[in-house]
Amino acid sequence: MKVCTDACLFGAWSAAMLANKVNCSARENSLSGKNSLSGKPCILDIGTGTGLLSLMLAQRLLGRIDAVELEENAFSQATENVLNSQWSNRITVHHGDIMQFNSGCHYELVISNPPFFEKALKSNHSQKNLAKHESDLDLQVLFDIVQRFTTETGWFALLLPAERGPAALQHAGAAGMHLRYKAMVKQTEKHGYFRAMLIFSKETGAVQEEDITIRSGNSYSNRFKELLTPYYLSL
């Protein structure tokens, strides 16, 4: 699976919004990963794919990360990517079904770019179907999993097609989670919204909302550059 621009934006935005709010158990750890094997994992990445979100969060947030992936080839790629990064001692990639995953931990943050083309025409490639379609993990199940895995002050960051945002809000309410951050994403000012980036919390609080346009004219927008500069080699 290729790395998509919207997934990069989601990882950067989530890290920026939660940089001072995720209270990991190993706060003494440095971003370089020194002494970071102590303490329990505090971030869970559901459906990690290539490991992109875990790697982006490791760059900006402290603490250890569990990344779970069901599809075997994606798991192998995520493992290779993590091992070749400077955060390899802070990220553990697990091969398996999140519905059967049991780490014995409660997490301060759960993040997911889930299989979300629920009713779209499936491709002839089984790996892509597994990665992109919601045949086995729907939103209700996902929120139930998040409710079970998060701490009482836990956060949940979720990337969805824009039209699925209202359904996510309904499932969040049923699971006792509250919207805290929302960003609606457009490719350009001339396009409609195509992605919803949402962050929920078990605690109530003010909701912060924004619109993000990826491109402005022939270049990336200022907001996109602000978020992605720590990650991209050039913009």
Disulfide bonds with the S-S distance in Angstrom:
Cys24-Cys42 2.20
